Amino acid sequence: MSTELPAADQTLIESFLDRVWAEQGLADNSLDSYRFDLSGFALYLRGSGQALAEAQRADVLEYLGRRTRLGFSAPSNARLLSCLRGFFGDLLRRGMRRDDPTDRVDNPRQGRRLPKTISESEVEALLQAPDLDQPLGLRDRAMLELMYATGLRVSELVGLRSDQLNMRQGVLAAFGKGSKERLVPIGEEALVWMRRYLDQARPELLGQRMCDELFVTRRGSGMTRQAFWYLVKRYALQAGIDTSISPHALRHSFATHLLNHGADLRVVQLLLGHSDLSTTQIYTHVARESLKSLHREHHPRG
């Protein structure tokens, strides 16, 4: 198959990319991806003597099938199809075609990706990573303990205000997606670390300054998601955790470990603030895979 793109196809692609850039302001990387996908399809069509603008629905289906057989992933094929939809939709609007060959072509089925979790021993190592002799380390330990104890989203954690925390009752009020409020129990261990943070570290970090946010920086302002993301990465490295984790891994681990220890799925749903039980059910798959892995590792006939 020739690797040289026909001039007419090249012109059509660049013209489309110019319009996409002007209308949507796409970054160079996105434009390069579009160019790569369209050029690949054009070269495929050239093998059968067809121009890009003349592609038919059967060509789109055959090309997607060929890519699947070659090992391209469903997300990659979905991205390609989205690009082709945009390209042929543009030709249709400009009167250069009377039909759209991507019409009635279903998106590739993408298996639901399991959330990344870490083991209970890895969580323990992560929690012990901060330097407790420093106020920032005490703050970080309290944040990690609270997130693992409650399953809060990162945005919920860094956005917590002091008035959302009830230390006496051991609960906090979390405001999730759509500003929906839910009460979440904190747990004894996390309460211990929260008291230490509030009594020792927070006053030292704030000094004479005021801040509504519960978790503060040395500058006396609230933590950001990006800052907490960096902290988790750094502490994971210190703890010797090989897998690349994000702060959300603690939320995922919270749910998975609860299910591993026999928690009811609907209780986990309430704690996570999921409006739909099907969203929570993904953790049952993670828990099942975790149990299978433990069985294989420790059972004499695993």
N, C-alpha and C positions, 0 to 999 in steps of 0.2 A: 504494500500500500504506500502511495506517495505521501511524503510528509510536507509537501508544499501546498499551501492553502491557495485555492483559486482566487484571482484578483477580485471577482465579483463578490465572493463570500467574505473576503477580507474587508471590503468596503462596507458591506452590510453590517458586519460585526462592529467595526469602529464607529460607524454612524449611530448604531444603537447605543454603544457605550458612551458616546458623547452626550446623547439625550438623557441617559440614566444619570450621568454625572451632573448635568445641568439641573435635572428635576429633583434628584434625591440627594445629591452631594455625597455620593459613596466614596469611601476611602480608596486609595490606590490598591490596597490588598484585595478589596472586594471586586474592583474592576478587573484586576488580573485574574481572579477566580472565574469571573464571567467570561473573560476572553479565552481562558484555558478550556472551559467547558464547551463553549460554542465552537471553538476551533476543532476540538476533538470530534464533535458530532459532524462538523462539516467535512472533516477528513474521512470519517467513516462513510458518509454519503458519497464522497467522491469515488470510493472504491467500486460503487455500482453505477457511476456515471451521472449522479444526481447533484443538483445545486442545492445549497442550504435552504433557499427560499421555497424550494419545491417539495420539501419533506412531507411525508404522509404519516398518518397515525401509526401504521404498521412499522414504519421506519423507527419511530420513537420507541415503540414497544420492543422491537428487535434489538435496538441499541441498549436499552435498559437491561434486557435479558442477557445480552452478551457481557455487559459489565458485571452483572451478578455472577455469571459463570467464571469470570476472571478474578473474582474475589473482592470486588468493590463493595463497600458496606452500604447498608440501607440508608444511613444519614447522607453518605456521599451521593448516592443516586437520587435522594430526595432533593438535595441541593441542585443537582444537575437539572432535574425536572422543573424546579422553581425557576431556574435560569431560562430554560426553553419556553416556559409559559410566558415569561416577561418578553422574550424576544419575539415570539410569534404573535403575541397579543399586540405588540408594537406594530408589526407588519400589517395586522388586521386593521388597526386604527388608521394607519396611513393609506389604506386601500391597496396595498401590495399583495394581499391575499383575501380570499373570500371565506376561508375557513381556518380553524386553528387545529393543527395536528395533535396538540396536547390535550384537546378536549376529550373528556371521558377516559383519560388515562389516570388510573388510581395512583396515589402516592405509595411508594414502597413501604411495606409494613415494617415498622421499627419496634423491635422488642424493647420493653421497658427496662431502662438501665437501673440496676440495683444500686441503692445509695451506698457510699463508702462508709464503713464503720471500722473501729479499732477494738481490739479485745479488752477485756476487763483489766488484764495485767498491764496492757499498754496505756489504758486510761490512768491507772495508778501511777505509772512512771511519769506520765505527762503532768499529773497533778502535783507531783513532788519536785518538778523541775525548777520552779521559781525560787529565787534567793529570798528567804524569809527574813533576813537581816536588813533588807531594804524595804522602804515603804511601797515602792513600785512592785516589788516581788510579792509583798503581802496582798496588794491590790490584785495582782494577776492570779494568785492562788485563789482568792475569793471569787473572781470572775469565772475561772475554770470550774471550780467546785459548784458554783451556782448554775452554770450552764448545763453541766452534767447531771445535776440533781433535779433540774426542772425541764430540760429539753427546750429551752427558749430558742427562738430564732436569733441570729446574730444582731439583727436590727432591733429586736425587742430587748436584748441584753444591754447593748450600748445606749439605748434610748431610755432605760429605766430611770425614773425620778425617785427621789427619797420618799415621796409621799405614796409611792406604789408598793412600798415594802412594809409589812406588818410583822415585826420581829416577835412580838408577844404571842401572836397566833400562829406564827411560822408559815405565813403564806405571802404571796405577792400577786398583784393585779397586773396581768400582761395584756397589752393591746396588740392584737395580731392584725392580719389582713382585713381590710375593711373596717379598721378601728374596733373590731369586736373584742370585748373584754372577757377574760377568763381568770378565775382564781386558781393558782398553782401552788401546791404544798412545796416547801423548800427542803425539808429533811434536816435531821439533827446535825449531821456532819457539816453541811453547807452553812447552817446557822452559826456554828462555832466559828467558821472562817469569816463569815459576814460580820460577826461581832468584833473580831480582832481587827478587821479592816476598818470598820466604823469607829472603833475606839482609838486605834493607834495610827493607821496609815492615812486615812482620809483627812483628819485634822492637820497632819503634817504637810500633806500635799497641797491643801487649800490655803493654809496660813490664815490671813485675814480676809481672803476673798470669799465670795459667795458663788454657789453653783447649784442649779436645780438637779443636774444629772447625778445619779448615784455614784457612778465610777468616773473618777476625774484623773487628769494628767498632772504632771508637775507644773504646767502652766495655769492650772486651776480651771481648766475647761473640760467638757465632756469628752469621753473617748469616741473615736470614729471606728467604723467597720473596718477600714483599711488598716488602722493601727492594731486592732485586735487580731486581724488576719495575720499580720506580720508576727505578732507575739506567739500565736499558736504554732506557726511554722518554726519559729526559733526554738520554742520549748520542745517541739516534737524532735527536732534535730538533737537537742541536748539529751533527750530521753532515749535516743537511739531507735526511734520509730522509723522503720525503713520506708513504709508506704507514705506517699505524698498525701497529706491530709489538709483539710480546710477547717475553719471553725465549725462549719455545719456538721462535720463528722462527729462532734460531741453530741449534737442533737440526734443524729441518726443512731449513735451508740446508745444513748439514753433509751430510745424506743426499743431497739433490738434487745438490749440487756433486760429490760422489763419483761418483754415477751419470753425471753429465755428462762426467766425465773417464774413464769406462770401467770403474768398479769393478763387481765381480760383486754381484748382488742379494743372494745368500746371505751374503756378507761384510758387507754393510751391515746385514743382519738381525742378525748376531751382534754387530756394534758397537753397534747401537741397543738390543739386549736384547729384541727382539721374539720372542715364543714362536711366533708364526704368520707364515709368509712372506707371507700375504695382507695383513697389516698393513703390511708394508714395501713391497708392490707399489704402494701409492698414490703413492709417490715417483717411480715410473717415469712416471706420468701428468704429474706436475709437471715432471720433466725434459724430457719430450716437448714440453710446452707452452712451456717455456723455449727449447728449440731452435727451435721453430716461430717464436717471437717474434723471436729473433736472425736467423733467415733472412729474415723479412719486413722487418726493419729494415735489414739490411746487403746483401742480395742485390739486384743491379740489376733483377731480374725477380721480386722477392719479393712 
